[in-house]
Amino acid sequence: MDSAGRRAAYLVGGRRLESGSPEFAEAIAAAHAAHQRPRCLCLVGGIEMYVARLAGADGGYIVKRMPDTGSHHAPDCSSYEPPPEVSGLGQVLGSAISEDPTTGETTLRLDFAMSKITGRSTVPVTGGESDSVASSGAKLSLRSLLHYLWDQAELTRWHPGFTGKRTWATVRKHLLQAAENKIARGDSLRLRLYIPEAFTVEQRDAINARRVAQWSQAIAVSGKPQQLMLLIAEVKEIVPARYGFKAVVKHMPDQAFALDEQTYRRLGRRFGPELGLWGATEDIHMVMIATFSVATSGIPTIVEMSLMPVTRQWLPIENGFEKQLVERLVADARTFVKGLRYNLDAGSALASATLTDCEGSPTSLVVAPAGVADNGRCLQVGDPSIPVWFWHPSSEAMPVLPPRQDRRARVVEAAGKP
């Protein structure tokens, strides 16, 4: 569906069909078999799409936008995404992220390990230590991978109709779907990704059994490299334990993740501002992405990790100023896409959000990084023809936001079209 809740319409095999209609699933399956490309009808003439087959037991097919065409769609189309240059996505597309429409698979190049030699000590790296840094977009850091999956799961999108509907169960479902058909280090990312299920006492035993079954692939085997799992979860607390330290995540009351002291100390140094924001604000969730190993005793130990604060709507934020902006947009019932940094360093300008409900083209909202001069040209991101709204928090209150498109005028305009 598009941002207004309407079903997307496609031209499939010469027929106009809406997603979710009774004939749609059969039509796109036939298009996949015939190597046909549907067209999204959000604009006159349509925009070429492709059909990908979903992995897993359920199978099925999905219509996806062609690589690098998200910004070509209408702003209120479900396939629209801001130009990659306005966020950190532009730096990693084509190098760290390679999508193949012929197979429907996306290959991801990672700059962190997904296996380790059993018994060999390693220097723990808190997954953001190299996050920023890499001015190179050749590989994805842990933070970049989390940002990519959040984008692919469309958890960076917001529309007033989403209010009250984005729960942890919803977040988990969309993240797992986003991981489908993603290949990392020659293996299925989905099979290595563990996201805790929404916990209920009644389902405790069944949930634990599924967790143990999935984790079995990461238990050390003598003479072979130990496979690591990938965790995405909401942090409850990271605290000293009876021995060492532990990370406790929500929806897993029976099992904590062990941390060694060096990782714990580096966590505080690298993510001090994010942890400070989380500690001072009751309505912030803290999302963790981590690689972890599983001992023969069944105890999981974190190897590398990164953190991402999100609002109560699960929209990522970097600091208190972005929190103010996102809260204003939500309160004003605006429709927007939240921008993410990926590998970009903290001083690089990016669109904190892109408004998609403005008159004309979408508008980039830029919050000036600390220390940047009051000069819009220093903060220009993406295509210069795209309207940009600037806020310099160090020297001014938040400016008035660009006005929303008049919906009544839009209805009249649409009614007049043939």
C-alpha positions in Angstrom: 0.0 0.0 0.0 1.1 3.6 -0.5 1.5 6.1 2.3 -2.2 7.0 2.3 -3.2 3.3 2.7 -4.2 2.8 -0.9 -3.2 -0.4 -2.7 -0.4 -0.1 -5.2 -1.4 -0.6 -8.8 0.7 -2.4 -11.4 0.6 -3.3 -15.1 1.2 -7.1 -15.1 1.0 -9.1 -18.3 -0.9 -6.3 -20.0 -3.5 -6.1 -17.1 -3.9 -3.4 -14.5 -4.0 -5.1 -11.1 -3.9 -3.8 -7.5 -1.7 -5.5 -5.0 -3.8 -7.7 -2.7 -6.4 -8.4 -5.4 -7.5 -12.0 -5.9 -5.6 -12.3 -9.2 -2.5 -10.5 -8.1 -0.5 -13.4 -6.6 -1.1 -15.7 -9.6 -0.3 -12.9 -12.1 3.1 -12.0 -10.6 4.0 -15.7 -10.3 3.3 -16.0 -14.0 5.3 -12.8 -14.7 8.3 -14.3 -12.8 8.2 -17.5 -14.7 8.0 -15.6 -18.0 10.8 -13.1 -17.0 8.3 -10.2 -17.4 8.8 -6.9 -15.7 5.6 -5.3 -14.2 5.2 -1.6 -14.2 4.2 0.5 -11.2 1.4 2.9 -12.2 2.1 5.6 -9.6 3.0 7.9 -12.5 1.7 8.2 -16.1 3.5 5.6 -18.3 4.6 3.5 -15.3 8.0 2.6 -13.9 9.6 -0.7 -14.4 9.7 -3.2 -11.5 10.8 -6.8 -11.1 9.3 -9.9 -9.4 11.4 -11.7 -6.8 10.7 -15.1 -5.3 10.6 -15.2 -1.5 12.8 -17.7 0.2 11.5 -20.0 3.0 8.8 -22.6 3.3 6.0 -20.1 2.5 7.6 -19.2 -0.9 5.5 -16.7 -2.8 6.5 -13.7 -4.9 6.9 -10.0 -4.3 7.1 -7.0 -6.7 10.2 -4.9 -6.0 11.5 -1.7 -7.5 14.5 -1.8 -9.8 17.8 -0.8 -8.3 18.4 3.0 -8.0 14.8 3.8 -9.1 13.2 4.6 -5.7 13.3 8.4 -6.2 11.7 8.0 -9.7 8.3 7.0 -8.1 5.6 9.4 -7.0 6.3 10.6 -3.4 3.1 8.9 -2.1 4.0 5.6 -3.7 5.0 2.7 -1.5 8.0 2.2 -3.8 9.3 5.7 -3.4 12.5 6.3 -1.5 14.5 9.5 -1.2 17.5 9.8 -3.6 20.3 7.7 -2.0 22.6 10.8 -2.0 20.6 12.5 0.8 21.6 9.8 3.3 24.5 7.4 3.8 22.8 4.9 1.5 24.4 6.5 -1.6 27.9 5.7 -0.4 27.3 2.0 -0.1 25.0 1.2 -3.0 26.7 -0.7 -5.7 29.8 -1.5 -3.6 28.7 -2.8 -0.2 25.2 -3.5 -1.5 24.6 -5.2 -4.9 21.1 -6.1 -6.0 20.5 -8.5 -8.9 17.0 -8.2 -10.4 17.5 -11.4 -12.4 17.8 -13.6 -9.3 16.1 -11.3 -6.8 19.1 -11.6 -4.5 21.1 -8.8 -2.8 24.7 -9.4 -1.9 26.1 -7.6 1.1 29.8 -7.1 1.8 30.4 -6.9 5.5 33.4 -5.4 7.3 32.9 -7.7 10.4 33.4 -11.4 10.9 30.6 -13.9 10.9 32.8 -16.8 12.2 35.8 -17.2 14.5 38.4 -19.7 15.3 37.5 -21.5 18.5 39.9 -20.9 21.3 41.6 -18.0 19.6 41.4 -14.8 21.6 40.3 -11.7 19.7 40.3 -8.0 20.4 36.6 -7.2 21.0 35.4 -4.3 18.8 32.2 -2.6 19.7 30.6 -2.5 16.3 30.4 1.3 16.0 34.1 1.7 16.6 34.7 1.5 12.9 31.2 2.6 11.9 32.0 6.1 11.3 35.2 6.0 10.2 35.1 4.3 7.2 34.8 7.0 4.9 34.8 4.1 2.4 31.5 2.6 1.4 33.1 -0.7 0.2 31.7 -2.7 3.1 28.9 -2.5 5.7 29.7 -2.0 9.4 27.3 -3.5 11.9 25.6 -0.1 12.2 25.3 0.2 8.4 23.7 -3.3 8.2 21.2 -2.3 10.9 20.4 0.9 9.0 20.0 -1.0 5.7 17.6 -3.6 7.2 15.7 -0.8 8.9 15.3 0.9 5.6 14.4 -2.3 3.7 11.8 -3.1 6.4 10.3 0.4 5.7 10.6 1.2 9.4 12.1 4.5 8.5 8.7 5.5 6.9 6.0 7.3 8.8 2.4 8.1 7.9 -0.3 9.2 10.4 -2.2 6.0 9.7 0.7 4.0 11.4 -0.1 5.5 14.8 -0.6 2.8 17.4 0.2 -0.1 15.0 4.0 -0.4 15.2 4.7 -2.9 17.9 7.7 -5.1 18.5 5.9 -8.0 16.7 5.4 -5.7 13.7 9.0 -4.5 13.8 10.3 -8.1 14.0 8.1 -9.3 11.1 9.2 -6.6 8.8 12.9 -7.0 9.7 12.8 -10.8 9.0 11.1 -10.1 5.6 13.8 -7.5 4.8 16.5 -10.1 5.4 15.0 -12.5 2.9 17.1 -13.0 -0.3 20.1 -11.2 1.3 23.4 -13.0 0.9 26.4 -12.2 3.2 29.7 -14.0 3.1 28.2 -16.6 0.8 25.4 -17.5 3.2 21.8 -16.6 3.8 21.5 -13.6 6.1 18.0 -14.6 7.2 19.2 -18.0 8.5 21.9 -16.3 10.7 19.6 -13.6 12.0 18.0 -14.0 15.4 15.3 -11.5 16.5 13.5 -12.4 19.7 9.8 -13.2 19.4 7.3 -11.1 21.4 7.3 -13.0 24.7 4.2 -14.6 26.3 4.2 -16.9 29.4 1.9 -19.3 27.6 4.2 -19.7 24.7 7.5 -19.7 26.8 8.4 -23.4 26.0 7.7 -23.2 22.3 9.6 -19.9 22.0 12.6 -21.3 23.8 12.6 -24.4 21.7 12.6 -22.4 18.5 15.5 -20.3 19.8 17.6 -23.3 20.8 17.0 -24.9 17.4 18.1 -21.7 15.5 21.1 -21.2 17.8 22.4 -24.8 17.3 24.2 -23.7 14.1 26.4 -21.4 16.2 27.6 -23.9 18.8 31.3 -24.6 18.7 32.5 -27.8 16.9 36.0 -29.0 17.5 38.4 -28.4 14.6 36.0 -26.1 12.7 35.6 -22.3 12.7 32.6 -21.3 14.9 29.7 -19.7 13.1 28.4 -16.5 14.6 24.8 -15.5 14.8 23.5 -12.0 14.2 21.2 -10.5 16.8 18.8 -7.5 16.5 16.9 -6.8 19.8 15.7 -4.1 22.1 18.1 -3.6 25.0 16.6 -3.7 28.5 19.9 -3.2 30.4 23.7 -3.6 30.1 25.1 -4.2 33.5 27.7 -6.0 35.6 26.9 -9.7 36.2 28.2 -12.0 39.0 31.1 -12.7 36.6 31.8 -10.2 33.9 29.0 -8.2 32.3 25.7 -9.0 30.6 23.3 -7.5 28.1 19.6 -8.2 28.9 17.2 -7.8 26.0 13.5 -7.5 26.1 11.3 -10.5 25.2 14.1 -12.9 26.5 13.6 -13.1 30.3 15.3 -16.5 30.5 18.6 -15.7 28.8 21.1 -12.8 28.9 24.1 -12.3 26.6 27.6 -12.3 28.2 30.0 -9.5 27.6 33.7 -9.3 28.6 35.0 -6.2 30.4 36.9 -4.8 27.4 33.8 -4.8 25.2 31.7 -3.3 28.1 34.2 -0.4 28.6 34.5 0.4 24.9 30.7 0.4 24.6 30.6 3.3 27.1 33.3 5.2 25.3 31.9 4.7 21.8 28.2 5.1 22.5 28.3 7.6 25.4 25.9 10.1 23.7 23.4 7.5 22.6 23.4 5.8 26.1 23.0 9.2 27.7 20.0 10.0 25.5 18.5 6.6 26.3 19.1 7.0 30.1 17.6 10.5 30.2 14.5 9.9 28.1 11.8 7.4 29.1 10.2 7.1 25.7 13.4 6.0 23.8 13.9 2.4 22.8 17.5 1.2 22.4 18.0 -1.2 19.5 21.1 -3.4 19.5 22.7 -5.3 16.6 25.4 -7.8 17.5 27.3 -10.8 16.4 27.4 -13.6 19.1 28.7 -17.0 19.6 27.1 -19.9 21.6 29.1 -22.0 24.0 28.5 -25.8 24.3 26.7 -24.9 27.6 24.2 -22.8 25.5 25.4 -19.4 26.9 25.5 -16.7 24.2 28.5 -14.3 24.2 28.5 -11.0 22.3 31.5 -10.6 19.9 30.8 -7.2 18.4 27.9 -4.8 18.8 26.4 -1.5 17.8 23.5 0.6 19.2 20.7 2.7 17.7 18.2 4.8 19.7 14.7 4.9 18.3 11.5 6.8 19.2 8.4 5.2 20.6 7.4 4.8 16.9 10.6 2.9 16.3 12.0 5.7 14.1 15.8 6.0 14.4 17.3 9.1 15.9 20.9 10.2 16.5 20.5 12.9 19.2 18.1 15.0 21.1 17.7 17.5 18.2 16.6 14.8 15.8 14.2 13.5 18.5 12.6 17.0 18.6 12.3 17.1 14.8 10.8 13.6 14.5 8.4 14.2 17.4 7.2 17.4 15.7 6.7 15.6 12.4 4.7 12.9 14.1 2.6 15.3 16.2 1.8 17.4 13.1 0.6 14.2 11.3 3.2 14.5 8.6 4.3 11.8 6.1 8.1 11.4 5.8 11.1 9.0 5.5 13.7 9.1 8.2 17.3 9.4 6.8 20.1 7.2 8.1 23.8 7.7 8.3 25.2 4.2 7.3 29.0 4.6 7.1 29.0 8.4 7.1 30.9 10.1 9.9 29.2 12.3 12.4 30.3 15.5 10.7 28.8 14.7 7.3 25.5 16.4 6.4 22.5 14.2 5.6 18.8 14.6 5.4 17.5 13.8 8.8 14.1 13.2 7.1 12.4 13.7 3.8 8.9 15.1 3.8 6.8 13.4 1.1 3.5 15.3 1.7 4.7 18.7 0.4 3.5 20.6 -2.6 5.6 19.6 -5.6 8.7 17.5 -4.9 9.7 16.0 -1.6 11.7 18.3 0.8 14.9 17.3 2.6 15.1 18.3 6.3 18.6 18.9 7.4 19.7 19.4 11.1 23.1 21.1 11.0 25.8 19.0 12.7 27.4 20.7 15.7 30.2 23.1 14.7 29.0 23.6 11.1 28.9 27.3 10.0 25.6 28.9 9.4 25.9 28.5 5.7 23.4 26.4 3.7 25.9 25.6 1.0 28.0 23.7 3.5 25.0 21.5 4.2 23.7 20.8 0.7 22.9 17.2 0.3 21.9 15.4 -2.9 20.4 17.0 -5.9 20.6 20.9 -5.7 17.2 21.1 -7.3 15.5 19.3 -4.3 14.1 21.8 -1.8 16.0 21.8 1.5 14.9 23.0 5.0 17.7 23.8 7.4 17.8 23.9 11.2 20.8 25.2 13.1 20.0 24.1 16.7 23.0 25.9 18.2 21.7 29.3 17.0 18.0 29.2 16.5 14.7 27.6 17.4 13.2 25.1 15.0 12.0 26.9 11.9 8.5 26.5 10.6 8.2 23.3 8.6 7.4 23.3 4.9 3.6 23.3 4.5 1.7 20.1 3.7 0.0 19.7 0.3 -3.6 20.8 0.3 -5.4 17.4 0.2 -8.6 19.0 -1.1 -6.8 20.5 -4.0 -5.2 17.2 -4.7 -8.6 15.4 -4.8 -9.9 18.0 -7.2 -6.8 17.7 -9.4 -7.1 13.9 -9.4 -10.8 14.1 -10.2 -10.0 16.2 -13.3 -7.6 13.6 -14.7 -8.8 11.3 -17.5 
